[in-house]
Amino acid sequence: STEDLRKSKSALRRALKKLRKSKGDQFTNTSNAVYGYLKDKLQLTSDKLDPLKVNSILSEKITDDSIIDDLIDLLKTCDAGRFAPGGDITRQKLIKRTKTILKRLNALL
């Protein structure tokens, strides 16, 4: 249990580190960092999530719908960038937006 608690406390730091050091597809790396953060922070058994599952999990824990909506929109943007041709957001904007959302979410969890 102490390992899970340590992972939970350092989840944001590890997610931000993944974003900084990411190579390759920006959308895949961003969604992996977010899902990994949620797995560690909420002590989930798997990081194999989708936006719908994230919405249901966070709706039980957070009353601020705006942060949930922002996170779901980010995850949908990542999915669209991964599976549709030509993502319309630059890597820097995506990382900045992700960092902002994760920091807001971390303050609420």
Secondary structure, DSSP 8 states (H G I E B T S, - for coil): -HHHHHHHHTHHHHHHHHHHT--S-HHHHHHHHHHHHHHHHHT-S-----HHHHHHHHHHH---HHHHHHHHHHHHHHHHHHHSSS--S-HHHHHHHHHHHHHHHHHH-
